[in-house]
Amino acid sequence: QKEVEQDPGPLSVPEGAIVSLNCTYSNSAFQYFMWYRQYSRKGPELLMYTYSSGNKEDGRFTAQVDKSSKYISLFIRDSQPSDSATYLCATYNNAGNMLTFGGGTRLMVKP
Amino acid sequence: KAGVTQTPRYLIKTRGQQVTLSCSPISGHRSVSWYQQTPGQGLQFLFEYFSETQRNKGNFPGRFSGRQFSNSRSEMNVSTLELGDSALYLCASKGLDSPGRGELFFGEGSRLTVL
């Protein structure tokens, strides 16, 4: 079992839809959670960074962590074609020196 | 502020050859990590260097090695290339003010194809 699991998609939605992207993780000691966005032929870029349980909002993006169920979510409101990318969840190991990534979910937002 | 720069961007090698990839981190960043990205395995951690010392290593064979120079630039080397080494190799740097955790800034990667 991988430490961080993510549905690979692709997920196709119409422009303006609310998108929900999800990850599960296996190690209950993980505390730092990140969402990266990766456009085709580019490196990943950080979208959201959260610590422990709860919600964090940044513009159209909301990251949610539920430690009791070891579940991480990213919500995108009013999705745009420019949001079309692969979204990767990640978490730091206990020592804080290695990021473990999920496999990524490919999102396509159609105009 | 310049981002993470990786060279070369694309390269083609044959089985048995070796390859060296280069990474220049963001100015002032002392931590450099390398990741391998493939469609099947996703992003996998190779190793991290901080102040010329390898601090952490992922689960890759000894054919994968790296080093960091005094100016924080880093290189990784893969010897005796195998077909399965075809991947996008990503370098990421982290700032001095975020020890341990903090944001990783990724380069655009070096895409290696092994024939």
Interface residues (C-beta under 8 A of the other chain):
Chain A: Y32 M34 Y36 R41 K42 G43 P44 E45 L46 Y49 L88 A90 Y92 A95 G96 N97 M98 L99 T100 F101 G102 G103 G104
Chain B: V4 S33 Y35 Q41 G42 L43 Q44 F45 E48 R55 N56 G58 L90 A92 G100 R101 E103 L104 F105 F106 G107 E108 G109
